[in-house]
């Protein structure tokens, strides 16, 4: 098993979070998402820009909100047909 470097993880998470937040039907603002998981809007912006990785508890909250594991959020590709619609 090989380790994935931090820059790759940041890029993967940034792409996945932007996709999930803007996905058809949800179109959630960064501010609304931040309120729902208990962080600042600036934090969401930094995660979606690939500037930094969130702490584990925030990554877990994002995963719970969207219906993905932390591993899945950090993956190069999100698994298909999963997400909030399966959690509600």
Chimera marker file (.cmm) of the C-alpha trace (Angstrom):
<marker_set name="trace">
<marker id="1" x="0.000" y="0.000" z="0.000" r="1" g="1" b="0" radius="0.5"/>
<marker id="2" x="1.408" y="3.381" z="-0.933" r="1" g="1" b="0" radius="0.5"/>
<marker id="3" x="0.817" y="6.626" z="0.906" r="1" g="1" b="0" radius="0.5"/>
<marker id="4" x="-0.853" y="9.542" z="-0.835" r="1" g="1" b="0" radius="0.5"/>
<marker id="5" x="0.876" y="12.886" z="-0.392" r="1" g="1" b="0" radius="0.5"/>
<marker id="6" x="-0.905" y="15.754" z="1.356" r="1" g="1" b="0" radius="0.5"/>
<marker id="7" x="-1.196" y="17.918" z="-1.756" r="1" g="1" b="0" radius="0.5"/>
<marker id="8" x="-3.035" y="15.141" z="-3.574" r="1" g="1" b="0" radius="0.5"/>
<marker id="9" x="-5.396" y="14.661" z="-0.630" r="1" g="1" b="0" radius="0.5"/>
<marker id="10" x="-6.115" y="18.404" z="-0.526" r="1" g="1" b="0" radius="0.5"/>
<marker id="11" x="-6.805" y="18.481" z="-4.266" r="1" g="1" b="0" radius="0.5"/>
<marker id="12" x="-9.081" y="15.417" z="-4.092" r="1" g="1" b="0" radius="0.5"/>
<marker id="13" x="-11.049" y="16.776" z="-1.149" r="1" g="1" b="0" radius="0.5"/>
<marker id="14" x="-11.374" y="20.216" z="-2.741" r="1" g="1" b="0" radius="0.5"/>
<marker id="15" x="-12.777" y="18.760" z="-5.969" r="1" g="1" b="0" radius="0.5"/>
<marker id="16" x="-15.139" y="16.404" z="-4.145" r="1" g="1" b="0" radius="0.5"/>
<marker id="17" x="-16.487" y="19.046" z="-1.762" r="1" g="1" b="0" radius="0.5"/>
<marker id="18" x="-17.114" y="21.538" z="-4.572" r="1" g="1" b="0" radius="0.5"/>
<marker id="19" x="-18.888" y="18.853" z="-6.562" r="1" g="1" b="0" radius="0.5"/>
<marker id="20" x="-21.077" y="17.723" z="-3.668" r="1" g="1" b="0" radius="0.5"/>
<marker id="21" x="-21.993" y="21.236" z="-2.594" r="1" g="1" b="0" radius="0.5"/>
<marker id="22" x="-22.893" y="22.359" z="-6.117" r="1" g="1" b="0" radius="0.5"/>
<marker id="23" x="-24.477" y="19.085" z="-7.214" r="1" g="1" b="0" radius="0.5"/>
<marker id="24" x="-27.754" y="19.468" z="-9.070" r="1" g="1" b="0" radius="0.5"/>
<marker id="25" x="-30.640" y="19.851" z="-6.672" r="1" g="1" b="0" radius="0.5"/>
<marker id="26" x="-28.601" y="20.921" z="-3.664" r="1" g="1" b="0" radius="0.5"/>
<marker id="27" x="-26.771" y="24.111" z="-4.744" r="1" g="1" b="0" radius="0.5"/>
<marker id="28" x="-25.831" y="24.872" z="-1.160" r="1" g="1" b="0" radius="0.5"/>
<marker id="29" x="-23.816" y="28.015" z="-0.395" r="1" g="1" b="0" radius="0.5"/>
<marker id="30" x="-20.533" y="27.742" z="1.475" r="1" g="1" b="0" radius="0.5"/>
<marker id="31" x="-22.121" y="29.732" z="4.290" r="1" g="1" b="0" radius="0.5"/>
<marker id="32" x="-25.098" y="27.366" z="4.572" r="1" g="1" b="0" radius="0.5"/>
<marker id="33" x="-22.826" y="24.306" z="4.588" r="1" g="1" b="0" radius="0.5"/>
<marker id="34" x="-20.597" y="25.913" z="7.206" r="1" g="1" b="0" radius="0.5"/>
<marker id="35" x="-23.587" y="26.536" z="9.473" r="1" g="1" b="0" radius="0.5"/>
<marker id="36" x="-24.812" y="22.964" z="9.063" r="1" g="1" b="0" radius="0.5"/>
<marker id="37" x="-21.523" y="21.384" z="10.117" r="1" g="1" b="0" radius="0.5"/>
<marker id="38" x="-20.434" y="24.017" z="12.652" r="1" g="1" b="0" radius="0.5"/>
<marker id="39" x="-17.474" y="25.747" z="11.003" r="1" g="1" b="0" radius="0.5"/>
<marker id="40" x="-16.874" y="29.142" z="9.414" r="1" g="1" b="0" radius="0.5"/>
<marker id="41" x="-17.544" y="30.004" z="5.791" r="1" g="1" b="0" radius="0.5"/>
<marker id="42" x="-13.838" y="30.807" z="5.444" r="1" g="1" b="0" radius="0.5"/>
<marker id="43" x="-13.013" y="27.243" z="6.516" r="1" g="1" b="0" radius="0.5"/>
<marker id="44" x="-15.240" y="25.764" z="3.802" r="1" g="1" b="0" radius="0.5"/>
<marker id="45" x="-13.617" y="28.092" z="1.269" r="1" g="1" b="0" radius="0.5"/>
<marker id="46" x="-10.144" y="26.961" z="2.325" r="1" g="1" b="0" radius="0.5"/>
<marker id="47" x="-11.096" y="23.271" z="2.060" r="1" g="1" b="0" radius="0.5"/>
<marker id="48" x="-12.701" y="23.754" z="-1.365" r="1" g="1" b="0" radius="0.5"/>
<marker id="49" x="-9.678" y="25.720" z="-2.596" r="1" g="1" b="0" radius="0.5"/>
<marker id="50" x="-7.270" y="22.994" z="-1.522" r="1" g="1" b="0" radius="0.5"/>
<marker id="51" x="-5.441" y="25.360" z="0.821" r="1" g="1" b="0" radius="0.5"/>
<marker id="52" x="-5.697" y="23.034" z="3.800" r="1" g="1" b="0" radius="0.5"/>
<marker id="53" x="-7.252" y="19.833" z="5.050" r="1" g="1" b="0" radius="0.5"/>
<marker id="54" x="-9.914" y="20.010" z="7.740" r="1" g="1" b="0" radius="0.5"/>
<marker id="55" x="-9.342" y="18.516" z="11.173" r="1" g="1" b="0" radius="0.5"/>
<marker id="56" x="-10.636" y="14.957" z="11.571" r="1" g="1" b="0" radius="0.5"/>
<marker id="57" x="-13.816" y="15.967" z="13.406" r="1" g="1" b="0" radius="0.5"/>
<marker id="58" x="-14.755" y="18.371" z="10.579" r="1" g="1" b="0" radius="0.5"/>
<marker id="59" x="-13.949" y="15.792" z="7.906" r="1" g="1" b="0" radius="0.5"/>
<marker id="60" x="-16.168" y="13.331" z="9.802" r="1" g="1" b="0" radius="0.5"/>
<marker id="61" x="-18.978" y="15.930" z="9.956" r="1" g="1" b="0" radius="0.5"/>
<marker id="62" x="-18.690" y="16.556" z="6.215" r="1" g="1" b="0" radius="0.5"/>
<marker id="63" x="-18.829" y="12.829" z="5.599" r="1" g="1" b="0" radius="0.5"/>
<marker id="64" x="-21.915" y="12.409" z="7.763" r="1" g="1" b="0" radius="0.5"/>
<marker id="65" x="-23.609" y="15.360" z="6.084" r="1" g="1" b="0" radius="0.5"/>
<marker id="66" x="-23.004" y="14.077" z="2.554" r="1" g="1" b="0" radius="0.5"/>
<marker id="67" x="-23.253" y="10.360" z="3.321" r="1" g="1" b="0" radius="0.5"/>
<marker id="68" x="-19.640" y="9.435" z="2.518" r="1" g="1" b="0" radius="0.5"/>
<marker id="69" x="-16.809" y="8.061" z="4.613" r="1" g="1" b="0" radius="0.5"/>
<marker id="70" x="-13.728" y="10.172" z="5.224" r="1" g="1" b="0" radius="0.5"/>
<marker id="71" x="-11.771" y="7.860" z="2.912" r="1" g="1" b="0" radius="0.5"/>
<marker id="72" x="-14.318" y="8.390" z="0.154" r="1" g="1" b="0" radius="0.5"/>
<marker id="73" x="-14.182" y="12.190" z="0.516" r="1" g="1" b="0" radius="0.5"/>
<marker id="74" x="-10.386" y="12.074" z="0.150" r="1" g="1" b="0" radius="0.5"/>
<marker id="75" x="-10.434" y="9.658" z="-2.810" r="1" g="1" b="0" radius="0.5"/>
<marker id="76" x="-9.572" y="10.638" z="-6.368" r="1" g="1" b="0" radius="0.5"/>
<marker id="77" x="-13.140" y="9.727" z="-7.414" r="1" g="1" b="0" radius="0.5"/>
<marker id="78" x="-16.288" y="9.593" z="-5.336" r="1" g="1" b="0" radius="0.5"/>
<marker id="79" x="-18.173" y="6.307" z="-5.488" r="1" g="1" b="0" radius="0.5"/>
<marker id="80" x="-21.319" y="6.534" z="-7.600" r="1" g="1" b="0" radius="0.5"/>
<marker id="81" x="-24.910" y="6.998" z="-6.452" r="1" g="1" b="0" radius="0.5"/>
<marker id="82" x="-24.403" y="7.716" z="-2.822" r="1" g="1" b="0" radius="0.5"/>
<marker id="83" x="-24.819" y="10.762" z="-0.676" r="1" g="1" b="0" radius="0.5"/>
<marker id="84" x="-27.437" y="12.701" z="1.224" r="1" g="1" b="0" radius="0.5"/>
<marker id="85" x="-30.346" y="11.155" z="-0.623" r="1" g="1" b="0" radius="0.5"/>
<marker id="86" x="-29.457" y="7.821" z="1.036" r="1" g="1" b="0" radius="0.5"/>
<marker id="87" x="-29.161" y="9.374" z="4.492" r="1" g="1" b="0" radius="0.5"/>
<marker id="88" x="-32.508" y="11.103" z="4.756" r="1" g="1" b="0" radius="0.5"/>
<link id1="1" id2="2" r="1" g="1" b="0" radius="0.2"/>
<link id1="2" id2="3" r="1" g="1" b="0" radius="0.2"/>
<link id1="3" id2="4" r="1" g="1" b="0" radius="0.2"/>
<link id1="4" id2="5" r="1" g="1" b="0" radius="0.2"/>
<link id1="5" id2="6" r="1" g="1" b="0" radius="0.2"/>
<link id1="6" id2="7" r="1" g="1" b="0" radius="0.2"/>
<link id1="7" id2="8" r="1" g="1" b="0" radius="0.2"/>
<link id1="8" id2="9" r="1" g="1" b="0" radius="0.2"/>
<link id1="9" id2="10" r="1" g="1" b="0" radius="0.2"/>
<link id1="10" id2="11" r="1" g="1" b="0" radius="0.2"/>
<link id1="11" id2="12" r="1" g="1" b="0" radius="0.2"/>
<link id1="12" id2="13" r="1" g="1" b="0" radius="0.2"/>
<link id1="13" id2="14" r="1" g="1" b="0" radius="0.2"/>
<link id1="14" id2="15" r="1" g="1" b="0" radius="0.2"/>
<link id1="15" id2="16" r="1" g="1" b="0" radius="0.2"/>
<link id1="16" id2="17" r="1" g="1" b="0" radius="0.2"/>
<link id1="17" id2="18" r="1" g="1" b="0" radius="0.2"/>
<link id1="18" id2="19" r="1" g="1" b="0" radius="0.2"/>
<link id1="19" id2="20" r="1" g="1" b="0" radius="0.2"/>
<link id1="20" id2="21" r="1" g="1" b="0" radius="0.2"/>
<link id1="21" id2="22" r="1" g="1" b="0" radius="0.2"/>
<link id1="22" id2="23" r="1" g="1" b="0" radius="0.2"/>
<link id1="23" id2="24" r="1" g="1" b="0" radius="0.2"/>
<link id1="24" id2="25" r="1" g="1" b="0" radius="0.2"/>
<link id1="25" id2="26" r="1" g="1" b="0" radius="0.2"/>
<link id1="26" id2="27" r="1" g="1" b="0" radius="0.2"/>
<link id1="27" id2="28" r="1" g="1" b="0" radius="0.2"/>
<link id1="28" id2="29" r="1" g="1" b="0" radius="0.2"/>
<link id1="29" id2="30" r="1" g="1" b="0" radius="0.2"/>
<link id1="30" id2="31" r="1" g="1" b="0" radius="0.2"/>
<link id1="31" id2="32" r="1" g="1" b="0" radius="0.2"/>
<link id1="32" id2="33" r="1" g="1" b="0" radius="0.2"/>
<link id1="33" id2="34" r="1" g="1" b="0" radius="0.2"/>
<link id1="34" id2="35" r="1" g="1" b="0" radius="0.2"/>
<link id1="35" id2="36" r="1" g="1" b="0" radius="0.2"/>
<link id1="36" id2="37" r="1" g="1" b="0" radius="0.2"/>
<link id1="37" id2="38" r="1" g="1" b="0" radius="0.2"/>
<link id1="38" id2="39" r="1" g="1" b="0" radius="0.2"/>
<link id1="39" id2="40" r="1" g="1" b="0" radius="0.2"/>
<link id1="40" id2="41" r="1" g="1" b="0" radius="0.2"/>
<link id1="41" id2="42" r="1" g="1" b="0" radius="0.2"/>
<link id1="42" id2="43" r="1" g="1" b="0" radius="0.2"/>
<link id1="43" id2="44" r="1" g="1" b="0" radius="0.2"/>
<link id1="44" id2="45" r="1" g="1" b="0" radius="0.2"/>
<link id1="45" id2="46" r="1" g="1" b="0" radius="0.2"/>
<link id1="46" id2="47" r="1" g="1" b="0" radius="0.2"/>
<link id1="47" id2="48" r="1" g="1" b="0" radius="0.2"/>
<link id1="48" id2="49" r="1" g="1" b="0" radius="0.2"/>
<link id1="49" id2="50" r="1" g="1" b="0" radius="0.2"/>
<link id1="50" id2="51" r="1" g="1" b="0" radius="0.2"/>
<link id1="51" id2="52" r="1" g="1" b="0" radius="0.2"/>
<link id1="52" id2="53" r="1" g="1" b="0" radius="0.2"/>
<link id1="53" id2="54" r="1" g="1" b="0" radius="0.2"/>
<link id1="54" id2="55" r="1" g="1" b="0" radius="0.2"/>
<link id1="55" id2="56" r="1" g="1" b="0" radius="0.2"/>
<link id1="56" id2="57" r="1" g="1" b="0" radius="0.2"/>
<link id1="57" id2="58" r="1" g="1" b="0" radius="0.2"/>
<link id1="58" id2="59" r="1" g="1" b="0" radius="0.2"/>
<link id1="59" id2="60" r="1" g="1" b="0" radius="0.2"/>
<link id1="60" id2="61" r="1" g="1" b="0" radius="0.2"/>
<link id1="61" id2="62" r="1" g="1" b="0" radius="0.2"/>
<link id1="62" id2="63" r="1" g="1" b="0" radius="0.2"/>
<link id1="63" id2="64" r="1" g="1" b="0" radius="0.2"/>
<link id1="64" id2="65" r="1" g="1" b="0" radius="0.2"/>
<link id1="65" id2="66" r="1" g="1" b="0" radius="0.2"/>
<link id1="66" id2="67" r="1" g="1" b="0" radius="0.2"/>
<link id1="67" id2="68" r="1" g="1" b="0" radius="0.2"/>
<link id1="68" id2="69" r="1" g="1" b="0" radius="0.2"/>
<link id1="69" id2="70" r="1" g="1" b="0" radius="0.2"/>
<link id1="70" id2="71" r="1" g="1" b="0" radius="0.2"/>
<link id1="71" id2="72" r="1" g="1" b="0" radius="0.2"/>
<link id1="72" id2="73" r="1" g="1" b="0" radius="0.2"/>
<link id1="73" id2="74" r="1" g="1" b="0" radius="0.2"/>
<link id1="74" id2="75" r="1" g="1" b="0" radius="0.2"/>
<link id1="75" id2="76" r="1" g="1" b="0" radius="0.2"/>
<link id1="76" id2="77" r="1" g="1" b="0" radius="0.2"/>
<link id1="77" id2="78" r="1" g="1" b="0" radius="0.2"/>
<link id1="78" id2="79" r="1" g="1" b="0" radius="0.2"/>
<link id1="79" id2="80" r="1" g="1" b="0" radius="0.2"/>
<link id1="80" id2="81" r="1" g="1" b="0" radius="0.2"/>
<link id1="81" id2="82" r="1" g="1" b="0" radius="0.2"/>
<link id1="82" id2="83" r="1" g="1" b="0" radius="0.2"/>
<link id1="83" id2="84" r="1" g="1" b="0" radius="0.2"/>
<link id1="84" id2="85" r="1" g="1" b="0" radius="0.2"/>
<link id1="85" id2="86" r="1" g="1" b="0" radius="0.2"/>
<link id1="86" id2="87" r="1" g="1" b="0" radius="0.2"/>
<link id1="87" id2="88" r="1" g="1" b="0" radius="0.2"/>
</marker_set>
